[in-house]
């Protein structure tokens, strides 16, 4: 498989705490996608949607319990998914 940085360059500002070269886009997608939505720029988010597809990106984000407010509402707006479908929304709603 191609290196992650050849397919989707992972920005240092979003992945400051890990070695981006060690991430695999298929194996680590449940880590990469939420992190990009929470800490990436709009171009990073759009590239992620193109890479994984709208449906897969939505599935990953909806099943993630720990998506911050920014990532949650960005996913809702860009992917057209109802807020109630996100596990993180239920947690956010109670805080």
Buried (B, 14 or more C-beta within 10 A) or exposed (E): EEEBEEEBEBBEEBBEEBEBEEBEBEEBBEBBBBBBBBBBEEEBBEBBBEBBEEEEBBBBBBBBEEBBEEBBBBBBEBBEBEBEBBBBBEEBEEE
